[in-house]
Amino acid sequence: MFARFALALAFVLVTLAAAGPQVAAGAGEPYLIGAVVSESGPASTLGRPAADSIQLAVDEINAAGGIDGRRLDLHIVDDQSNPATSVTALRQLLDQHPVAVLGSTGTPTSLAMIPVAETAEVPLISMGSSSAIVEPAAERRWIFKIPVADTYIATRLQQSMKARKLMRVAVIYRDDDYGKTGLARFEEVGKAQGFQVVDAEAIAATASDATTQLTHVKASNPQAVLAWTTLPSATTVIKGYRELGLTSPLYYSEGSANQLFLAQAGSALDGALFATEKAAVANEIPASDPQKNVLVHYATAFAKEYPKDGPPSIFGGFGYDAVNVLAAGLRRAQGGGAKLRDALEHVSYVGVSGPYRFTPADHNGLGLDAVELVRATNGKFEVVR
């Protein structure tokens, strides 16, 4: 992270010495793009691979000649998993007149940045999961999002639950905008299907004990338990679930579909089900799938360039796709500002995270076909057929 910051600082000094905003740069001059990611703090398991993957995608594009001959210059800032810090970071980047900003890697930090990006009229491409980041579209004109909407995560989870006649569900949700909006989407989607949330328990992102919450969950006699959270509290939930002897099937949202979670939890996690993007099970995706080539390419390239940050994950894929979605918009717009914003609304791109089809009414561009139901088995994720 220090090396990345040092390079970014050197570039900032050059940028500040130059006259005029980036969007007014002449032909052949670089496009400056900013990125706000959670490289430290509780959400670092999401932010570090995303930062690496953003850099990977930028390096690939520049090695191939840039965008119509114009290279991408990247400045990454760590928001420390803190919404207030993410806003400060965004303001610092906007002072450098970037053509767009990628970020942040979480829902709370992304939501905090939206008013600033909207006022500045600079495209913001989030790597947070909540659909609230881009909805309603009329109020999020400059905001776009890479992970599949939590609405579709909830739908895929409920398809599995309903098939097993598990209609009474207890939910443990991360006590912030990620967990709260996830719970809300689960209830909204499930209402028409007859689902009942019999208990909802908040858990801190960094909680080391979930005994109280899981005792309440057990007392509610649910037919299934859903944990809408991320590491490190995801590990706390499975530990308490086993210690208290809960037997109701356990489900997790995509925020926990992390190889590090598999390693930390070990065999205790076997049998747990997750709704997540295909990058979590890239090896099982058939060759006929339109995403297969990019999944294999990304996984191979990430493992080669960034082995220190573990195996490829969905979270790194979000960063990689964010850059490539932006690149597609730049090729279409031939510049920034409103032209880039309008161009992003018409991008079609088959990415690591799904087949994107952005429209003026849909600033996420993904649907249910981007989501797989997977099971933790012997230290890996397997597609549930």
Helices and strands as residue ranges (DSSP letters): H 2-17, G 22-24, E 31-37, H 44-63, E 72-78, H 83-94, E 100-103, H 107-120, E 124-126, G 131-133, G 137-139, E 143-145, H 150-163, E 168-174, H 177-191, E 196-203, H 211-219, E 224-228, H 233-243, E 250-252, G 254-256, H 259-265, G 266-269, E 273-277, G 278-284, H 292-305, G 307-309, H 314-333, H 337-344, E 348-350, E 355-357, G 368-370, E 371-377, E 380-383
